[in-house]
Amino acid sequence: MTISEKELLETLQQAFPEAQIACLDLAGDNDHWEVTIADDSFNGKSRIAQHRMVQEVLQNYDIHALSIKTKRKA
Amino acid sequence: MSDIFKFIESEIRENPVVLFMKGTKEMPQCGFSAGVSTLLSDLGVTYKDINVLADPELRQGIKDFTNWPTIPQLYIDGEFIGGFDIVKEMAEEGELQALLKEKQLC
């Protein structure tokens, strides 16, 4: 199953409304994504906890490869 | 507790650094698994590689055990450290090296 950039971005924006979000299609096939999310809600949380927040939002999508980068908002 | 959880618990208790991966360190079968494996080897860390592709029950079991949806998964001193993205970030920032040094593993 693949996911379009639009759907991916909208799903993440809904979950992290204040965040700066970038989605990069690594292989050009809508199935290998790198998402970078900068959001204040990550502050004070471990990397594992931050990634779990993102995984949870995308848990219903079967994406072949998903690389996650989380950071505080600049 | 299931047998697979018991197996995972004993592996991470008995080995200071354990990498659950797709394939082996000699022949990784996924880019993310290869990435963590190479990082550890480059740091001169001795680690145990466990190939989840050899056992479908383990492949699902490690995801349930850690509550983490993807493989590879790195454990140091019995504690879950992360998958490729996190391990790479930690290595870039020197945190991984500091942790290994603190535990006298490299």
Backbone of each chain as nested JSON, in Angstrom:
{
  "chains": [
    {"id": "A", "residues": [
      {"number": 1, "name": "MET", "atoms": {"N": [0.836, -1.195, 0.0], "CA": [0.0, 0.0, 0.0], "C": [0.875, 1.251, 0.0]}},
      {"number": 2, "name": "THR", "atoms": {"N": [0.455, 2.226, -0.728], "CA": [1.223, 3.466, -0.771], "C": [0.385, 4.6, -0.189]}},
      {"number": 3, "name": "ILE", "atoms": {"N": [1.003, 5.732, -0.03], "CA": [0.276, 6.903, 0.461], "C": [0.762, 8.117, -0.321]}},
      {"number": 4, "name": "SER", "atoms": {"N": [-0.177, 8.961, -0.737], "CA": [0.234, 10.142, -1.5], "C": [0.817, 11.178, -0.558]}},
      {"number": 5, "name": "GLU", "atoms": {"N": [1.619, 12.065, -1.13], "CA": [2.238, 13.108, -0.31], "C": [1.161, 13.968, 0.345]}},
      {"number": 6, "name": "LYS", "atoms": {"N": [0.094, 14.225, -0.398], "CA": [-0.997, 15.056, 0.117], "C": [-1.635, 14.416, 1.337]}},
      {"number": 7, "name": "GLU", "atoms": {"N": [-1.936, 13.136, 1.225], "CA": [-2.595, 12.442, 2.336], "C": [-1.67, 12.343, 3.551]}},
      {"number": 8, "name": "LEU", "atoms": {"N": [-0.41, 12.052, 3.289], "CA": [0.58, 11.939, 4.364], "C": [0.714, 13.268, 5.107]}},
      {"number": 9, "name": "LEU", "atoms": {"N": [0.851, 14.331, 4.329], "CA": [1.023, 15.662, 4.905], "C": [-0.225, 16.069, 5.705]}},
      {"number": 10, "name": "GLU", "atoms": {"N": [-1.392, 15.815, 5.131], "CA": [-2.634, 16.197, 5.812], "C": [-2.824, 15.416, 7.119]}},
      {"number": 11, "name": "THR", "atoms": {"N": [-2.487, 14.133, 7.075], "CA": [-2.621, 13.299, 8.276], "C": [-1.705, 13.821, 9.389]}},
      {"number": 12, "name": "LEU", "atoms": {"N": [-0.492, 14.173, 9.007], "CA": [0.459, 14.673, 10.007], "C": [0.06, 16.07, 10.503]}},
      {"number": 13, "name": "GLN", "atoms": {"N": [-0.43, 16.894, 9.577], "CA": [-0.834, 18.252, 9.973], "C": [-2.007, 18.237, 10.943]}},
      {"number": 14, "name": "GLN", "atoms": {"N": [-2.884, 17.264, 10.738], "CA": [-4.032, 17.149, 11.628], "C": [-3.575, 16.785, 13.046]}},
      {"number": 15, "name": "ALA", "atoms": {"N": [-2.583, 15.925, 13.125], "CA": [-2.095, 15.455, 14.424], "C": [-1.162, 16.473, 15.08]}},
      {"number": 16, "name": "PHE", "atoms": {"N": [-0.414, 17.191, 14.241], "CA": [0.532, 18.183, 14.765], "C": [0.247, 19.53, 14.098]}},
      {"number": 17, "name": "PRO", "atoms": {"N": [-0.851, 20.185, 14.517], "CA": [-1.319, 21.367, 13.796], "C": [-0.335, 22.534, 13.786]}},
      {"number": 18, "name": "GLU", "atoms": {"N": [0.502, 22.631, 14.802], "CA": [1.414, 23.777, 14.888], "C": [2.789, 23.466, 14.289]}},
      {"number": 19, "name": "ALA", "atoms": {"N": [2.968, 22.258, 13.8], "CA": [4.318, 21.803, 13.442], "C": [4.769, 22.269, 12.06]}},
      {"number": 20, "name": "GLN", "atoms": {"N": [6.078, 22.306, 11.889], "CA": [6.659, 22.436, 10.554], "C": [6.924, 21.011, 10.07]}},
      {"number": 21, "name": "ILE", "atoms": {"N": [6.363, 20.675, 8.914], "CA": [6.424, 19.291, 8.438], "C": [6.953, 19.238, 7.013]}},
      {"number": 22, "name": "ALA", "atoms": {"N": [7.853, 18.292, 6.776], "CA": [8.337, 18.066, 5.414], "C": [8.298, 16.576, 5.115]}},
      {"number": 23, "name": "CYS", "atoms": {"N": [7.779, 16.231, 3.936], "CA": [7.73, 14.827, 3.521], "C": [8.571, 14.663, 2.263]}},
      {"number": 24, "name": "LEU", "atoms": {"N": [9.453, 13.695, 2.297], "CA": [10.341, 13.466, 1.156], "C": [10.127, 12.046, 0.65]}},
      {"number": 25, "name": "ASP", "atoms": {"N": [9.766, 11.954, -0.622], "CA": [9.541, 10.65, -1.25], "C": [10.901, 10.115, -1.717]}},
      {"number": 26, "name": "LEU", "atoms": {"N": [11.456, 9.195, -0.958], "CA": [12.851, 8.786, -1.161], "C": [13.067, 8.006, -2.451]}},
      {"number": 27, "name": "ALA", "atoms": {"N": [12.046, 7.271, -2.878], "CA": [12.238, 6.408, -4.041], "C": [11.322, 6.789, -5.21]}},
      {"number": 28, "name": "GLY", "atoms": {"N": [10.513, 7.828, -5.009], "CA": [9.6, 8.245, -6.071], "C": [8.47, 7.263, -6.321]}},
      {"number": 29, "name": "ASP", "atoms": {"N": [8.132, 6.453, -5.291], "CA": [7.087, 5.442, -5.489], "C": [5.961, 5.531, -4.45]}},
      {"number": 30, "name": "ASN", "atoms": {"N": [5.916, 6.647, -3.706], "CA": [4.899, 6.842, -2.654], "C": [4.936, 5.771, -1.564]}},
      {"number": 31, "name": "ASP", "atoms": {"N": [6.039, 5.067, -1.441], "CA": [6.098, 3.961, -0.472], "C": [7.355, 4.003, 0.411]}},
      {"number": 32, "name": "HIS", "atoms": {"N": [8.268, 4.92, 0.095], "CA": [9.481, 5.113, 0.908], "C": [9.538, 6.581, 1.297]}},
      {"number": 33, "name": "TRP", "atoms": {"N": [9.174, 6.871, 2.53], "CA": [9.046, 8.275, 2.94], "C": [10.018, 8.652, 4.044]}},
      {"number": 34, "name": "GLU", "atoms": {"N": [10.462, 9.892, 3.963], "CA": [11.171, 10.475, 5.104], "C": [10.353, 11.676, 5.553]}},
      {"number": 35, "name": "VAL", "atoms": {"N": [9.895, 11.64, 6.796], "CA": [9.132, 12.776, 7.308], "C": [9.941, 13.485, 8.386]}},
      {"number": 36, "name": "THR", "atoms": {"N": [9.989, 14.791, 8.268], "CA": [10.676, 15.613, 9.266], "C": [9.63, 16.5, 9.921]}},
      {"number": 37, "name": "ILE", "atoms": {"N": [9.544, 16.403, 11.225], "CA": [8.511, 17.15, 11.95], "C": [9.168, 17.956, 13.061]}},
      {"number": 38, "name": "ALA", "atoms": {"N": [8.94, 19.247, 13.027], "CA": [9.437, 20.114, 14.096], "C": [8.234, 20.636, 14.869]}},
      {"number": 39, "name": "ASP", "atoms": {"N": [8.163, 20.28, 16.133], "CA": [6.983, 20.662, 16.904], "C": [7.333, 20.836, 18.379]}},
      {"number": 40, "name": "ASP", "atoms": {"N": [6.701, 21.814, 18.999], "CA": [6.961, 22.056, 20.429], "C": [6.475, 20.913, 21.314]}},
      {"number": 41, "name": "SER", "atoms": {"N": [5.527, 20.11, 20.813], "CA": [5.01, 19.024, 21.648], "C": [6.07, 17.943, 21.906]}},
      {"number": 42, "name": "PHE", "atoms": {"N": [7.187, 18.009, 21.185], "CA": [8.269, 17.032, 21.415], "C": [9.166, 17.433, 22.587]}},
      {"number": 43, "name": "ASN", "atoms": {"N": [9.058, 18.701, 22.986], "CA": [9.962, 19.192, 24.037], "C": [9.896, 18.334, 25.294]}},
      {"number": 44, "name": "GLY", "atoms": {"N": [11.071, 18.002, 25.801], "CA": [11.127, 17.263, 27.066], "C": [10.841, 15.78, 26.928]}},
      {"number": 45, "name": "LYS", "atoms": {"N": [10.606, 15.314, 25.697], "CA": [10.335, 13.874, 25.52], "C": [11.562, 13.187, 24.924]}},
      {"number": 46, "name": "SER", "atoms": {"N": [11.723, 11.917, 25.264], "CA": [12.845, 11.155, 24.71], "C": [12.615, 10.947, 23.215]}},
      {"number": 47, "name": "ARG", "atoms": {"N": [13.702, 10.62, 22.515], "CA": [13.567, 10.362, 21.076], "C": [12.563, 9.238, 20.82]}},
      {"number": 48, "name": "ILE", "atoms": {"N": [12.641, 8.213, 21.655], "CA": [11.728, 7.08, 21.467], "C": [10.278, 7.548, 21.623]}},
      {"number": 49, "name": "ALA", "atoms": {"N": [10.022, 8.362, 22.631], "CA": [8.657, 8.86, 22.862], "C": [8.205, 9.737, 21.692]}},
      {"number": 50, "name": "GLN", "atoms": {"N": [9.112, 10.566, 21.168], "CA": [8.772, 11.439, 20.036], "C": [8.404, 10.605, 18.812]}},
      {"number": 51, "name": "HIS", "atoms": {"N": [9.2, 9.587, 18.543], "CA": [8.924, 8.736, 17.377], "C": [7.627, 7.958, 17.556]}},
      {"number": 52, "name": "ARG", "atoms": {"N": [7.364, 7.53, 18.799], "CA": [6.11, 6.8, 19.035], "C": [4.9, 7.682, 18.726]}},
      {"number": 53, "name": "MET", "atoms": {"N": [5.007, 8.99, 19.029], "CA": [3.899, 9.906, 18.735], "C": [3.61, 9.937, 17.237]}},
      {"number": 54, "name": "VAL", "atoms": {"N": [4.677, 9.914, 16.436], "CA": [4.501, 9.949, 14.98], "C": [4.011, 8.589, 14.47]}},
      {"number": 55, "name": "GLN", "atoms": {"N": [4.608, 7.511, 14.999], "CA": [4.195, 6.156, 14.582], "C": [2.705, 5.935, 14.81]}},
      {"number": 56, "name": "GLU", "atoms": {"N": [2.238, 6.459, 15.942], "CA": [0.834, 6.264, 16.31], "C": [-0.099, 6.898, 15.275]}},
      {"number": 57, "name": "VAL", "atoms": {"N": [0.284, 8.09, 14.825], "CA": [-0.537, 8.803, 13.845], "C": [-0.613, 8.028, 12.528]}},
      {"number": 58, "name": "LEU", "atoms": {"N": [0.476, 7.334, 12.188], "CA": [0.545, 6.656, 10.886], "C": [0.332, 5.149, 10.991]}},
      {"number": 59, "name": "GLN", "atoms": {"N": [-0.133, 4.685, 12.151], "CA": [-0.178, 3.235, 12.367], "C": [-1.138, 2.502, 11.428]}},
      {"number": 60, "name": "ASN", "atoms": {"N": [-2.13, 3.214, 10.908], "CA": [-3.082, 2.546, 10.031], "C": [-2.641, 2.519, 8.566]}},
      {"number": 61, "name": "TYR", "atoms": {"N": [-1.508, 3.141, 8.306], "CA": [-0.977, 3.107, 6.948], "C": [0.144, 2.085, 6.874]}},
      {"number": 62, "name": "ASP", "atoms": {"N": [0.115, 1.31, 5.807], "CA": [1.159, 0.314, 5.617], "C": [2.184, 0.888, 4.644]}},
      {"number": 63, "name": "ILE", "atoms": {"N": [3.179, 1.579, 5.209], "CA": [4.197, 2.21, 4.376], "C": [5.446, 1.331, 4.413]}},
      {"number": 64, "name": "HIS", "atoms": {"N": [5.981, 1.032, 3.244], "CA": [7.089, 0.075, 3.203], "C": [8.291, 0.564, 4.004]}},
      {"number": 65, "name": "ALA", "atoms": {"N": [8.693, 1.808, 3.781], "CA": [9.834, 2.343, 4.524], "C": [9.504, 3.745, 4.984]}},
      {"number": 66, "name": "LEU", "atoms": {"N": [9.637, 3.965, 6.271], "CA": [9.312, 5.274, 6.835], "C": [10.448, 5.713, 7.742]}},
      {"number": 67, "name": "SER", "atoms": {"N": [11.09, 6.787, 7.332], "CA": [12.158, 7.345, 8.147], "C": [11.585, 8.572, 8.861]}},
      {"number": 68, "name": "ILE", "atoms": {"N": [11.822, 8.642, 10.16], "CA": [11.216, 9.725, 10.951], "C": [12.309, 10.601, 11.555]}},
      {"number": 69, "name": "LYS", "atoms": {"N": [12.159, 11.902, 11.396], "CA": [13.056, 12.845, 12.078], "C": [12.195, 13.808, 12.868]}},
      {"number": 70, "name": "THR", "atoms": {"N": [12.429, 13.86, 14.148], "CA": [11.654, 14.782, 14.979], "C": [12.596, 15.789, 15.617]}},
      {"number": 71, "name": "LYS", "atoms": {"N": [12.112, 17.001, 15.74], "CA": [12.909, 18.016, 16.431], "C": [12.0, 19.08, 17.015]}},
      {"number": 72, "name": "ARG", "atoms": {"N": [12.601, 19.926, 17.812], "CA": [11.864, 21.073, 18.327], "C": [11.685, 22.073, 17.215]}},
      {"number": 73, "name": "LYS", "atoms": {"N": [10.659, 22.886, 17.367], "CA": [10.414, 23.925, 16.39], "C": [11.545, 24.958, 16.455]}},
      {"number": 74, "name": "ALA", "atoms": {"N": [11.98, 25.39, 15.281], "CA": [13.084, 26.37, 15.241], "C": [12.597, 27.736, 15.717]}}
    ]},
    {"id": "B", "residues": [
      {"number": 1, "name": "MET", "atoms": {"N": [4.149, -15.55, 30.351], "CA": [4.839, -14.88, 29.255], "C": [5.111, -15.875, 28.14]}},
      {"number": 2, "name": "SER", "atoms": {"N": [5.008, -15.4, 26.895], "CA": [5.22, -16.316, 25.771], "C": [6.692, -16.721, 25.674]}},
      {"number": 3, "name": "ASP", "atoms": {"N": [6.924, -17.836, 24.997], "CA": [8.291, -18.328, 24.831], "C": [9.162, -17.328, 24.079]}},
      {"number": 4, "name": "ILE", "atoms": {"N": [8.549, -16.637, 23.134], "CA": [9.337, -15.705, 22.328], "C": [9.775, -14.513, 23.191]}},
      {"number": 5, "name": "PHE", "atoms": {"N": [8.9, -14.048, 24.079], "CA": [9.281, -12.965, 24.995], "C": [10.397, -13.428, 25.932]}},
      {"number": 6, "name": "LYS", "atoms": {"N": [10.303, -14.682, 26.377], "CA": [11.351, -15.228, 27.254], "C": [12.685, -15.269, 26.519]}},
      {"number": 7, "name": "PHE", "atoms": {"N": [12.633, -15.689, 25.257], "CA": [13.847, -15.744, 24.435], "C": [14.458, -14.344, 24.306]}},
      {"number": 8, "name": "ILE", "atoms": {"N": [13.619, -13.35, 23.978], "CA": [14.113, -11.979, 23.806], "C": [14.706, -11.466, 25.12]}},
      {"number": 9, "name": "GLU", "atoms": {"N": [14.002, -11.692, 26.215], "CA": [14.491, -11.227, 27.515], "C": [15.849, -11.825, 27.854]}},
      {"number": 10, "name": "SER", "atoms": {"N": [16.007, -13.124, 27.591], "CA": [17.28, -13.741, 27.954], "C": [18.4, -13.25, 27.036]}},
      {"number": 11, "name": "GLU", "atoms": {"N": [18.102, -13.002, 25.763], "CA": [19.129, -12.486, 24.847], "C": [19.606, -11.095, 25.274]}},
      {"number": 12, "name": "ILE", "atoms": {"N": [18.665, -10.216, 25.626], "CA": [19.083, -8.847, 25.966], "C": [19.665, -8.773, 27.382]}},
      {"number": 13, "name": "ARG", "atoms": {"N": [19.418, -9.81, 28.169], "CA": [20.02, -9.853, 29.507], "C": [21.451, -10.394, 29.431]}},
      {"number": 14, "name": "GLU", "atoms": {"N": [21.652, -11.362, 28.555], "CA": [22.953, -12.036, 28.5], "C": [23.97, -11.385, 27.57]}},
      {"number": 15, "name": "ASN", "atoms": {"N": [23.484, -10.537, 26.657], "CA": [24.392, -9.874, 25.722], "C": [24.293, -8.362, 25.891]}},
      {"number": 16, "name": "PRO", "atoms": {"N": [25.433, -7.692, 26.127], "CA": [25.384, -6.251, 26.381], "C": [24.821, -5.448, 25.203]}},
      {"number": 17, "name": "VAL", "atoms": {"N": [25.147, -5.869, 23.973], "CA": [24.617, -5.16, 22.801], "C": [23.972, -6.18, 21.863]}},
      {"number": 18, "name": "VAL", "atoms": {"N": [22.689, -6.0, 21.608], "CA": [21.96, -6.924, 20.737], "C": [21.256, -6.132, 19.645]}},
      {"number": 19, "name": "LEU", "atoms": {"N": [21.43, -6.577, 18.405], "CA": [20.723, -5.959, 17.288], "C": [19.78, -6.98, 16.652]}},
      {"number": 20, "name": "PHE", "atoms": {"N": [18.488, -6.709, 16.774], "CA": [17.486, -7.507, 16.072], "C": [17.383, -6.91, 14.68]}},
      {"number": 21, "name": "MET", "atoms": {"N": [17.686, -7.704, 13.675], "CA": [17.79, -7.155, 12.321], "C": [17.26, -8.119, 11.27]}},
      {"number": 22, "name": "LYS", "atoms": {"N": [17.076, -7.573, 10.054], "CA": [16.715, -8.423, 8.932], "C": [18.002, -8.856, 8.258]}},
      {"number": 23, "name": "GLY", "atoms": {"N": [18.279, -10.136, 8.297], "CA": [19.543, -10.668, 7.803], "C": [20.553, -10.748, 8.929]}},
      {"number": 24, "name": "THR", "atoms": {"N": [21.816, -10.894, 8.559], "CA": [22.885, -10.997, 9.558], "C": [23.86, -9.843, 9.347]}},
      {"number": 25, "name": "LYS", "atoms": {"N": [24.781, -9.66, 10.321], "CA": [25.735, -8.568, 10.118], "C": [26.604, -8.81, 8.887]}},
      {"number": 26, "name": "GLU", "atoms": {"N": [26.869, -10.076, 8.57], "CA": [27.645, -10.369, 7.363], "C": [26.805, -10.126, 6.108]}},
      {"number": 27, "name": "MET", "atoms": {"N": [25.511, -10.429, 6.206], "CA": [24.649, -10.276, 5.041], "C": [23.286, -9.674, 5.416]}},
      {"number": 28, "name": "PRO", "atoms": {"N": [23.282, -8.358, 5.652], "CA": [22.02, -7.705, 5.997], "C": [21.061, -7.734, 4.809]}},
      {"number": 29, "name": "GLN", "atoms": {"N": [19.754, -7.823, 5.106], "CA": [18.785, -7.915, 4.016], "C": [17.825, -6.749, 3.989]}},
      {"number": 30, "name": "CYS", "atoms": {"N": [18.273, -5.613, 4.527], "CA": [17.445, -4.417, 4.517], "C": [18.378, -3.24, 4.756]}},
      {"number": 31, "name": "GLY", "atoms": {"N": [18.121, -2.13, 4.092], "CA": [19.0, -0.978, 4.189], "C": [19.124, -0.419, 5.593]}},
      {"number": 32, "name": "PHE", "atoms": {"N": [17.997, -0.4, 6.324], "CA": [18.021, 0.146, 7.682], "C": [18.819, -0.763, 8.629]}},
      {"number": 33, "name": "SER", "atoms": {"N": [18.642, -2.076, 8.464], "CA": [19.41, -3.025, 9.276], "C": [20.9, -2.906, 8.967]}},
      {"number": 34, "name": "ALA", "atoms": {"N": [21.224, -2.797, 7.685], "CA": [22.617, -2.643, 7.279], "C": [23.196, -1.372, 7.89]}},
      {"number": 35, "name": "GLY", "atoms": {"N": [22.392, -0.312, 7.942], "CA": [22.851, 0.968, 8.464], "C": [23.289, 0.891, 9.918]}},
      {"number": 36, "name": "VAL", "atoms": {"N": [22.465, 0.275, 10.768], "CA": [22.812, 0.167, 12.19], "C": [24.016, -0.753, 12.358]}},
      {"number": 37, "name": "SER", "atoms": {"N": [24.006, -1.85, 11.616], "CA": [25.086, -2.82, 11.685], "C": [26.429, -2.169, 11.358]}},
      {"number": 38, "name": "THR", "atoms": {"N": [26.459, -1.38, 10.283], "CA": [27.686, -0.696, 9.878], "C": [28.132, 0.32, 10.93]}},
      {"number": 39, "name": "LEU", "atoms": {"N": [27.16, 1.064, 11.48], "CA": [27.479, 2.04, 12.528], "C": [28.181, 1.376, 13.705]}},
      {"number": 40, "name": "LEU", "atoms": {"N": [27.632, 0.251, 14.149], "CA": [28.2, -0.451, 15.303], "C": [29.586, -0.988, 14.974]}},
      {"number": 41, "name": "SER", "atoms": {"N": [29.719, -1.583, 13.793], "CA": [31.017, -2.138, 13.392], "C": [32.059, -1.036, 13.291]}},
      {"number": 42, "name": "ASP", "atoms": {"N": [31.675, 0.12, 12.724], "CA": [32.608, 1.236, 12.583], "C": [33.093, 1.737, 13.946]}},
      {"number": 43, "name": "LEU", "atoms": {"N": [32.234, 1.618, 14.959], "CA": [32.618, 2.061, 16.303], "C": [33.399, 0.982, 17.048]}},
      {"number": 44, "name": "GLY", "atoms": {"N": [33.554, -0.171, 16.404], "CA": [34.306, -1.255, 17.025], "C": [33.557, -1.932, 18.16]}},
      {"number": 45, "name": "VAL", "atoms": {"N": [32.236, -1.909, 18.083], "CA": [31.429, -2.516, 19.137], "C": [31.232, -4.001, 18.858]}},
      {"number": 46, "name": "THR", "atoms": {"N": [31.383, -4.816, 19.899], "CA": [31.041, -6.222, 19.776], "C": [29.549, -6.36, 20.044]}},
      {"number": 47, "name": "TYR", "atoms": {"N": [28.832, -6.948, 19.127], "CA": [27.385, -7.072, 19.337], "C": [26.873, -8.39, 18.786]}},
      {"number": 48, "name": "LYS", "atoms": {"N": [25.74, -8.795, 19.333], "CA": [25.098, -10.004, 18.843], "C": [24.013, -9.626, 17.843]}},
      {"number": 49, "name": "ASP", "atoms": {"N": [24.062, -10.221, 16.674], "CA": [23.016, -9.98, 15.676], "C": [22.022, -11.137, 15.704]}},
      {"number": 50, "name": "ILE", "atoms": {"N": [20.75, -10.789, 15.7], "CA": [19.708, -11.815, 15.675], "C": [18.83, -11.562, 14.451]}},
      {"number": 51, "name": "ASN", "atoms": {"N": [18.801, -12.533, 13.569], "CA": [18.077, -12.403, 12.306], "C": [16.597, -12.74, 12.487]}},
      {"number": 52, "name": "VAL", "atoms": {"N": [15.752, -11.706, 12.433], "CA": [14.314, -11.944, 12.655], "C": [13.658, -12.636, 11.463]}},
      {"number": 53, "name": "LEU", "atoms": {"N": [14.316, -12.607, 10.318], "CA": [13.736, -13.268, 9.148], "C": [13.805, -14.791, 9.266]}},
      {"number": 54, "name": "ALA", "atoms": {"N": [14.629, -15.262, 10.204], "CA": [14.766, -16.707, 10.387], "C": [13.554, -17.286, 11.12]}},
      {"number": 55, "name": "ASP", "atoms": {"N": [12.733, -16.426, 11.74], "CA": [11.635, -16.925, 12.557], "C": [10.461, -15.927, 12.554]}},
      {"number": 56, "name": "PRO", "atoms": {"N": [9.379, -16.273, 11.87], "CA": [8.231, -15.367, 11.765], "C": [7.673, -14.949, 13.136]}},
      {"number": 57, "name": "GLU", "atoms": {"N": [7.755, -15.859, 14.1], "CA": [7.246, -15.552, 15.431], "C": [8.096, -14.478, 16.109]}},
      {"number": 58, "name": "LEU", "atoms": {"N": [9.4, -14.564, 15.889], "CA": [10.308, -13.571, 16.45], "C": [10.138, -12.231, 15.742]}},
      {"number": 59, "name": "ARG", "atoms": {"N": [9.923, -12.291, 14.434], "CA": [9.761, -11.072, 13.644], "C": [8.589, -10.244, 14.18]}},
      {"number": 60, "name": "GLN", "atoms": {"N": [7.484, -10.89, 14.512], "CA": [6.349, -10.179, 15.114], "C": [6.587, -9.951, 16.603]}},
      {"number": 61, "name": "GLY", "atoms": {"N": [7.183, -10.964, 17.252], "CA": [7.37, -10.922, 18.705], "C": [8.211, -9.742, 19.171]}},
      {"number": 62, "name": "ILE", "atoms": {"N": [9.256, -9.415, 18.431], "CA": [10.126, -8.313, 18.863], "C": [9.375, -6.976, 18.756]}},
      {"number": 63, "name": "LYS", "atoms": {"N": [8.48, -6.882, 17.77], "CA": [7.672, -5.656, 17.635], "C": [6.73, -5.503, 18.82]}},
      {"number": 64, "name": "ASP", "atoms": {"N": [6.128, -6.611, 19.233], "CA": [5.206, -6.583, 20.373], "C": [5.957, -6.338, 21.681]}},
      {"number": 65, "name": "PHE", "atoms": {"N": [7.101, -7.003, 21.815], "CA": [7.898, -6.898, 23.045], "C": [8.303, -5.447, 23.308]}},
      {"number": 66, "name": "THR", "atoms": {"N": [8.808, -4.79, 22.266], "CA": [9.304, -3.416, 22.413], "C": [8.182, -2.388, 22.262]}},
      {"number": 67, "name": "ASN", "atoms": {"N": [7.055, -2.815, 21.68], "CA": [6.011, -1.874, 21.286], "C": [6.588, -0.862, 20.303]}},
      {"number": 68, "name": "TRP", "atoms": {"N": [7.2, -1.391, 19.279], "CA": [7.87, -0.579, 18.246], "C": [7.62, -1.263, 16.918]}},
      {"number": 69, "name": "PRO", "atoms": {"N": [7.105, -0.536, 15.911], "CA": [6.578, -1.224, 14.72], "C": [7.609, -1.669, 13.692]}},
      {"number": 70, "name": "THR", "atoms": {"N": [8.856, -1.292, 13.882], "CA": [9.813, -1.558, 12.81], "C": [11.058, -2.289, 13.306]}},
      {"number": 71, "name": "ILE", "atoms": {"N": [11.788, -2.83, 12.348], "CA": [13.056, -3.514, 12.566], "C": [14.058, -2.812, 11.65]}},
      {"number": 72, "name": "PRO", "atoms": {"N": [15.268, -2.555, 12.065], "CA": [16.004, -3.092, 13.212], "C": [15.637, -2.452, 14.556]}},
      {"number": 73, "name": "GLN", "atoms": {"N": [16.03, -3.154, 15.622], "CA": [15.892, -2.65, 16.984], "C": [17.19, -2.933, 17.741]}},
      {"number": 74, "name": "LEU", "atoms": {"N": [17.731, -1.865, 18.311], "CA": [18.991, -1.998, 19.041], "C": [18.753, -1.954, 20.552]}},
      {"number": 75, "name": "TYR", "atoms": {"N": [19.308, -2.938, 21.237], "CA": [19.274, -2.965, 22.705], "C": [20.687, -2.851, 23.251]}},
      {"number": 76, "name": "ILE", "atoms": {"N": [20.871, -1.969, 24.226], "CA": [22.156, -1.87, 24.917], "C": [21.904, -2.038, 26.404]}},
      {"number": 77, "name": "ASP", "atoms": {"N": [22.59, -2.989, 26.98], "CA": [22.46, -3.236, 28.418], "C": [20.99, -3.458, 28.809]}},
      {"number": 78, "name": "GLY", "atoms": {"N": [20.282, -4.207, 27.992], "CA": [18.902, -4.549, 28.29], "C": [17.883, -3.468, 28.002]}},
      {"number": 79, "name": "GLU", "atoms": {"N": [18.372, -2.324, 27.481], "CA": [17.447, -1.204, 27.265], "C": [17.286, -0.917, 25.784]}},
      {"number": 80, "name": "PHE", "atoms": {"N": [16.052, -0.67, 25.348], "CA": [15.792, -0.356, 23.953], "C": [16.336, 1.042, 23.622]}},
      {"number": 81, "name": "ILE", "atoms": {"N": [17.171, 1.118, 22.601], "CA": [17.785, 2.39, 22.216], "C": [17.039, 3.033, 21.061]}},
      {"number": 82, "name": "GLY", "atoms": {"N": [16.661, 2.232, 20.06], "CA": [15.919, 2.775, 18.927], "C": [16.16, 1.964, 17.674]}},
      {"number": 83, "name": "GLY", "atoms": {"N": [15.593, 2.473, 16.568], "CA": [15.836, 1.888, 15.256], "C": [16.886, 2.72, 14.539]}},
      {"number": 84, "name": "PHE", "atoms": {"N": [16.938, 2.603, 13.213], "CA": [18.006, 3.254, 12.47], "C": [18.016, 4.777, 12.638]}},
      {"number": 85, "name": "ASP", "atoms": {"N": [16.847, 5.401, 12.501], "CA": [16.802, 6.873, 12.56], "C": [17.387, 7.402, 13.868]}},
      {"number": 86, "name": "ILE", "atoms": {"N": [16.966, 6.802, 14.968], "CA": [17.397, 7.276, 16.288], "C": [18.876, 6.963, 16.518]}},
      {"number": 87, "name": "VAL", "atoms": {"N": [19.275, 5.757, 16.166], "CA": [20.673, 5.365, 16.392], "C": [21.606, 6.261, 15.568]}},
      {"number": 88, "name": "LYS", "atoms": {"N": [21.202, 6.557, 14.335], "CA": [22.019, 7.408, 13.468], "C": [22.14, 8.816, 14.061]}},
      {"number": 89, "name": "GLU", "atoms": {"N": [21.008, 9.357, 14.507], "CA": [21.031, 10.691, 15.125], "C": [21.925, 10.712, 16.359]}},
      {"number": 90, "name": "MET", "atoms": {"N": [21.801, 9.673, 17.178], "CA": [22.621, 9.6, 18.395], "C": [24.107, 9.518, 18.057]}},
      {"number": 91, "name": "ALA", "atoms": {"N": [24.429, 8.777, 16.986], "CA": [25.83, 8.65, 16.587], "C": [26.351, 9.983, 16.07]}},
      {"number": 92, "name": "GLU", "atoms": {"N": [25.509, 10.695, 15.298], "CA": [25.919, 11.993, 14.752], "C": [26.185, 13.002, 15.86]}},
      {"number": 93, "name": "GLU", "atoms": {"N": [25.446, 12.878, 16.938], "CA": [25.598, 13.837, 18.033], "C": [26.535, 13.348, 19.141]}},
      {"number": 94, "name": "GLY", "atoms": {"N": [27.14, 12.173, 18.9], "CA": [28.112, 11.672, 19.865], "C": [27.491, 10.987, 21.083]}},
      {"number": 95, "name": "GLU", "atoms": {"N": [26.154, 10.936, 21.131], "CA": [25.473, 10.343, 22.29], "C": [25.666, 8.833, 22.366]}},
      {"number": 96, "name": "LEU", "atoms": {"N": [25.674, 8.208, 21.191], "CA": [25.825, 6.755, 21.16], "C": [27.213, 6.362, 21.668]}},
      {"number": 97, "name": "GLN", "atoms": {"N": [28.229, 7.095, 21.189], "CA": [29.599, 6.832, 21.615], "C": [29.725, 7.029, 23.135]}},
      {"number": 98, "name": "ALA", "atoms": {"N": [29.1, 8.091, 23.64], "CA": [29.165, 8.382, 25.081], "C": [28.521, 7.264, 25.892]}},
      {"number": 99, "name": "LEU", "atoms": {"N": [27.376, 6.799, 25.4], "CA": [26.667, 5.72, 26.094], "C": [27.501, 4.439, 26.115]}},
      {"number": 100, "name": "LEU", "atoms": {"N": [28.095, 4.111, 24.967], "CA": [28.901, 2.886, 24.874], "C": [30.146, 2.984, 25.75]}},
      {"number": 101, "name": "LYS", "atoms": {"N": [30.734, 4.192, 25.788], "CA": [31.921, 4.398, 26.595], "C": [31.577, 4.256, 28.078]}},
      {"number": 102, "name": "GLU", "atoms": {"N": [30.467, 4.87, 28.457], "CA": [30.007, 4.819, 29.845], "C": [29.799, 3.373, 30.295]}},
      {"number": 103, "name": "LYS", "atoms": {"N": [29.299, 2.545, 29.371], "CA": [29.053, 1.145, 29.704], "C": [30.262, 0.273, 29.382]}},
      {"number": 104, "name": "GLN", "atoms": {"N": [31.353, 0.915, 28.968], "CA": [32.612, 0.241, 28.626], "C": [32.421, -0.825, 27.549]}},
      {"number": 105, "name": "LEU", "atoms": {"N": [31.706, -0.431, 26.509], "CA": [31.412, -1.38, 25.431], "C": [32.149, -1.035, 24.141]}},
      {"number": 106, "name": "CYS", "atoms": {"N": [32.899, 0.047, 24.148], "CA": [33.738, 0.339, 22.973], "C": [34.953, 1.177, 23.353]}}
    ]}
  ]
}
